[in-house]
Amino acid sequence: MDKKIMGNGKIDVVLFDFGGVIAEEGFRNGLKVIAKANGLDENEFIQVAFDVNYSTGYILGKASEEVFWSELKEKTGVKGDNAALKAEFLSRFVLRGWMIDLVKKLKSENIIVGILSDQTDMIDRLNERLDFYRWFDHIFNSYYLGKGKRDITLFDDIVHTLKTKPDRMLFIDDDPGHVDRARQKGWKAIHYVDRESFVKDFEKIMPPFFLSQIKGLKDPKAGSM
């Protein structure tokens, strides 16, 4: 059993990344479509886009969306209307119904649930369409925090805000770097790769009750939500 994952079932707070965990990874998938339409290498374009998101300060709420697009177009030569390009992201964030069901079950057991995400204000637009904020006790978003998950001190800030011991926090993210930083700060953390491996990792941390619950959850697609 992975000692980095192992827990004793005593978890007070579970925080989920949004894109890639609660929902399909719309930003990355949208970037792939934009890259292909512009004849660019997908991996290189995605890396530039992520870096520009940080270097401009857009992801931390320190710059506008227009600044982000202007810088990205200048660095990559991408063409297109900003609104149309953004739509490539937004349309690909599809909620995973089984994950939302897990959030509801955790909350019904008096476990605090929240989102901890490096997102811009686009997540608010997504909530207007998908109405998922209502299932969470807290929404921690880099755009409003002014600090992202690349900054390890963010995990100290969250612990302070929630007044919970680090080893009673569980964080789920599809980025291994973010997961590693959470673990360095004493959190329990799961690197989300796919549903099957997630269930196995979740079993190592949470009581058997939750394992039986998530094994029975419905199909991950939630287009009706």
C-alpha positions as CSV (number, residue, x, y, z in Angstrom):
1,M,0.0,0.0,0.0
2,D,1.3,3.4,-0.9
3,K,2.4,5.1,2.3
4,K,1.8,8.5,0.7
5,I,-1.8,7.7,0.3
6,M,-2.6,5.7,3.4
7,G,-5.0,7.2,5.9
8,N,-7.0,6.2,8.9
9,G,-10.4,7.3,7.7
10,K,-10.4,10.4,9.9
11,I,-11.0,13.1,7.3
12,D,-12.9,16.3,8.1
13,V,-12.5,18.1,4.7
14,V,-12.4,16.8,1.1
15,L,-11.4,19.3,-1.5
16,F,-11.7,18.6,-5.2
17,D,-10.0,20.1,-8.2
18,F,-12.5,21.2,-10.8
19,G,-11.3,20.6,-14.4
20,G,-10.1,17.0,-14.6
21,V,-11.8,15.8,-11.4
22,I,-15.3,17.3,-10.9
23,A,-15.6,17.9,-14.6
24,E,-13.8,16.8,-17.8
25,E,-10.7,18.9,-18.4
26,G,-12.3,21.6,-20.6
27,F,-9.3,24.0,-20.7
28,R,-6.8,21.5,-21.9
29,N,-9.2,19.8,-24.3
30,G,-10.3,23.1,-25.8
31,L,-6.6,24.1,-26.3
32,K,-6.1,20.9,-28.3
33,V,-8.9,21.9,-30.6
34,I,-7.5,25.4,-31.0
35,A,-4.0,24.1,-31.7
36,K,-5.3,21.7,-34.4
37,A,-7.3,24.5,-36.1
38,N,-4.2,26.7,-36.2
39,G,-1.8,24.0,-37.3
40,L,0.2,24.1,-34.0
41,D,1.8,21.3,-32.0
42,E,-0.7,20.4,-29.3
43,N,1.7,19.9,-26.4
44,E,3.7,23.0,-27.1
45,F,0.6,25.2,-27.4
46,I,-0.9,23.8,-24.2
47,Q,2.3,24.5,-22.3
48,V,2.5,28.1,-23.6
49,A,-1.2,28.7,-22.8
50,F,-0.7,27.5,-19.2
51,D,2.4,29.6,-18.8
52,V,0.7,32.7,-20.2
53,N,-2.2,32.2,-17.9
54,Y,0.3,32.5,-15.0
55,S,2.7,35.0,-16.5
56,T,0.0,37.6,-17.3
57,G,-1.6,37.1,-13.9
58,Y,-5.0,36.2,-15.4
59,I,-5.3,33.0,-13.4
60,L,-4.6,35.0,-10.2
61,G,-7.1,37.8,-11.0
62,K,-4.4,40.3,-11.7
63,A,-5.1,40.8,-15.4
64,S,-8.1,40.7,-17.7
65,E,-9.1,37.9,-20.1
66,E,-8.3,40.3,-23.0
67,V,-4.6,40.5,-21.8
68,F,-4.4,36.7,-21.7
69,W,-5.7,36.3,-25.3
70,S,-3.5,39.1,-26.6
71,E,-0.4,37.6,-25.1
72,L,-1.3,34.1,-26.2
73,K,-1.9,35.2,-29.8
74,E,1.3,37.1,-29.9
75,K,3.3,34.2,-28.7
76,T,1.7,31.5,-30.8
77,G,0.1,33.2,-33.8
78,V,-3.4,31.8,-33.0
79,K,-6.2,33.5,-34.8
80,G,-9.8,34.0,-33.9
81,D,-12.4,35.9,-32.0
82,N,-11.8,35.8,-28.3
83,A,-15.4,34.8,-27.4
84,A,-15.3,31.9,-30.0
85,L,-12.0,30.7,-28.6
86,K,-13.3,30.8,-25.0
87,A,-16.3,28.8,-26.1
88,E,-13.9,25.9,-27.1
89,F,-13.1,25.7,-23.4
90,L,-16.5,26.2,-21.8
91,S,-18.3,23.7,-24.0
92,R,-15.9,20.9,-22.9
93,F,-16.3,21.2,-19.2
94,V,-18.8,18.4,-18.6
95,L,-19.7,17.5,-15.0
96,R,-19.0,13.9,-13.9
97,G,-22.3,12.8,-12.4
98,W,-20.8,10.1,-10.3
99,M,-18.3,12.6,-8.8
100,I,-21.1,15.0,-7.9
101,D,-22.9,12.1,-6.3
102,L,-19.8,11.4,-4.2
103,V,-19.7,15.0,-3.1
104,K,-23.4,14.8,-2.0
105,K,-22.7,11.6,0.0
106,L,-19.7,13.0,1.7
107,K,-21.7,16.1,2.7
108,S,-24.5,14.0,4.0
109,E,-22.0,12.4,6.4
110,N,-21.1,15.9,7.7
111,I,-17.8,16.1,5.9
112,I,-16.9,19.5,4.6
113,V,-16.6,19.5,0.8
114,G,-15.1,22.2,-1.5
115,I,-13.5,23.0,-4.7
116,L,-9.8,24.0,-4.8
117,S,-9.0,25.1,-8.3
118,D,-6.7,27.1,-10.4
119,Q,-9.4,28.7,-12.5
120,T,-10.2,32.1,-13.8
121,D,-13.5,33.8,-13.7
122,M,-14.6,31.3,-16.4
123,I,-15.6,29.0,-13.6
124,D,-18.4,31.5,-12.6
125,R,-19.7,31.3,-16.2
126,L,-19.7,27.5,-16.0
127,N,-21.6,27.6,-12.7
128,E,-24.2,29.9,-14.3
129,R,-24.8,27.1,-16.8
130,L,-24.2,24.0,-14.7
131,D,-25.2,25.2,-11.2
132,F,-22.7,23.1,-9.2
133,Y,-21.6,25.6,-6.5
134,R,-24.7,24.6,-4.5
135,W,-23.2,21.2,-3.7
136,F,-20.1,22.6,-2.1
137,D,-19.4,24.3,1.2
138,H,-16.4,26.3,-0.1
139,I,-15.1,27.4,-3.5
140,F,-11.4,28.2,-3.4
141,N,-10.4,29.7,-6.7
142,S,-7.0,31.1,-7.6
143,Y,-8.7,34.0,-9.5
144,Y,-10.2,35.3,-6.2
145,L,-7.5,34.1,-3.8
146,G,-4.7,35.8,-5.8
147,K,-2.6,32.7,-5.3
148,G,-2.5,29.4,-7.2
149,K,-1.6,25.8,-6.4
150,R,1.9,26.3,-7.8
151,D,2.5,28.3,-4.6
152,I,2.9,25.7,-1.8
153,T,1.9,28.3,0.9
154,L,-1.7,28.2,-0.5
155,F,-2.2,24.9,1.3
156,D,-1.2,26.6,4.6
157,D,-3.7,29.3,3.9
158,I,-6.6,26.8,3.3
159,V,-5.8,25.0,6.5
160,H,-5.8,28.3,8.4
161,T,-9.2,29.3,6.8
162,L,-10.9,26.0,7.6
163,K,-9.3,25.6,11.0
164,T,-8.5,22.0,10.3
165,K,-5.4,19.9,10.9
166,P,-3.5,19.1,7.6
167,D,-3.7,15.4,8.1
168,R,-7.5,15.6,8.3
169,M,-7.7,17.2,4.8
170,L,-8.1,15.2,1.6
171,F,-7.3,16.8,-1.7
172,I,-8.0,15.3,-5.1
173,D,-6.3,16.7,-8.2
174,D,-5.3,15.5,-11.7
175,D,-2.0,17.4,-11.6
176,P,0.8,15.5,-9.8
177,G,2.6,18.6,-8.9
178,H,-0.3,20.0,-7.0
179,V,-0.8,16.7,-5.3
180,D,2.8,16.5,-4.2
181,R,2.7,20.0,-2.8
182,A,-0.4,19.2,-0.7
183,R,1.4,16.1,0.6
184,Q,4.4,18.1,1.5
185,K,2.1,20.2,3.7
186,G,0.8,17.1,5.5
187,W,-2.4,16.7,3.6
188,K,-3.8,13.4,2.4
189,A,-4.0,13.6,-1.4
190,I,-5.0,11.5,-4.4
191,H,-3.6,12.0,-7.9
192,Y,-6.7,11.5,-10.1
193,V,-5.9,9.5,-13.3
194,D,-9.2,7.7,-13.9
195,R,-12.2,6.4,-12.1
196,E,-10.9,2.9,-11.4
197,S,-7.6,4.0,-9.8
198,F,-9.4,6.8,-7.9
199,V,-11.7,4.3,-6.3
200,K,-8.7,2.2,-5.2
201,D,-6.9,5.2,-3.8
202,F,-10.0,6.5,-2.1
203,E,-10.4,3.1,-0.3
204,K,-7.0,3.6,1.3
205,I,-8.1,6.8,3.0
206,M,-11.8,6.7,3.6
207,P,-13.9,4.2,5.6
208,P,-15.2,1.2,3.7
209,F,-18.7,2.8,3.8
210,F,-17.6,5.3,1.2
211,L,-15.9,2.7,-1.0
212,S,-19.1,0.8,-1.3
213,Q,-20.9,4.0,-2.1
214,I,-18.7,5.2,-4.9
215,K,-18.5,1.7,-6.5
216,G,-22.2,1.9,-7.0
217,L,-22.4,5.4,-8.3
218,K,-23.8,6.0,-11.8
219,D,-22.0,6.5,-15.1
220,P,-19.6,9.4,-15.0
221,K,-21.3,11.5,-17.7
222,A,-23.7,14.1,-16.5
223,G,-24.8,16.0,-19.5
224,S,-28.2,16.7,-18.0
225,M,-26.8,18.5,-15.0
